[in-house]
Amino acid sequence: MLEKLAESSGNVVGYKIVGNLEPSDYEKLEPEVKALVEKEGSLRLLFDLTGYEGGTVGGWIADYKFGREFQNKIEKVAVVGDKTWEEWLTHLAQVVYAIDARFFQSSDISKAWAWLRE
């Protein structure tokens, strides 16, 4: 499940991923992101993975399709987490999602927000 973070404003938007990602999460996310892109032109996204437990194959496919659809409209992605594999995921995010992607430890989430707003 995706929860939009209260710190989101303008073209800087964050989501906390809780539990498993399912295709239905992208059915909600896609129109929201599309509307923001139409309004703002481009986006800077934060994904907080500290509550992420995994995903389904359908969720991963939906994630890939989402990334391909919006790749040219996402300037930066900040991935926030505490695990090594989450840091590796950031490298994949740069290929699939954004022009620039960086990993931040969960204790540095404020630095992630600041980087996105630069």
Residue pairs with C-beta under 8 A, 6 or more apart in sequence:
1 17
1 18
1 19
1 20
1 21
1 22
1 25
2 15
2 16
2 17
2 18
2 21
2 25
2 28
2 29
3 15
3 16
3 17
3 18
4 13
4 14
4 15
4 32
5 13
5 14
5 15
5 16
5 46
5 48
7 14
7 113
8 14
10 40
11 36
11 40
11 41
11 42
11 43
11 44
12 43
12 44
12 46
12 113
12 116
12 117
13 33
13 36
13 43
13 44
13 45
13 46
14 45
14 46
14 47
14 48
14 78
14 113
15 29
15 45
15 46
15 47
15 48
16 48
16 50
16 51
17 47
17 48
17 49
17 51
17 52
18 51
18 52
19 51
19 52
19 53
20 53
20 54
20 55
20 56
20 59
21 52
21 54
21 55
21 56
21 59
21 60
21 62
21 63
22 55
22 56
22 58
22 59
22 62
23 56
23 58
23 59
23 61
23 62
25 59
25 62
26 59
26 62
26 63
26 65
26 66
29 66
30 66
30 69
33 43
33 66
33 70
34 70
36 43
37 43
37 70
37 73
41 73
42 73
42 74
42 75
43 70
43 73
43 74
43 75
44 74
44 75
44 76
44 77
44 78
44 116
44 117
45 74
45 76
45 77
45 78
45 97
45 98
45 116
46 77
46 78
46 80
46 109
46 112
46 113
46 116
47 77
47 78
47 79
47 80
47 93
48 80
48 81
48 106
48 109
49 79
49 80
49 81
49 83
49 86
49 89
50 80
50 81
50 82
50 106
52 81
52 86
55 63
64 96
67 93
67 96
67 97
68 96
70 97
71 96
71 97
71 98
74 97
74 98
74 99
75 98
75 99
75 100
76 98
76 99
76 100
76 101
76 102
76 115
76 116
77 90
77 93
77 94
77 97
77 98
77 100
77 101
77 102
78 101
78 102
78 103
78 104
78 112
78 113
78 115
78 116
79 86
79 87
79 89
79 90
79 93
79 101
79 102
79 103
79 104
80 103
80 104
80 105
80 106
80 108
80 109
80 112
81 87
81 103
81 105
81 106
82 105
82 106
86 103
87 103
90 101
90 102
90 103
91 101
93 101
94 100
94 101
102 112
102 115
104 111
104 112
104 115
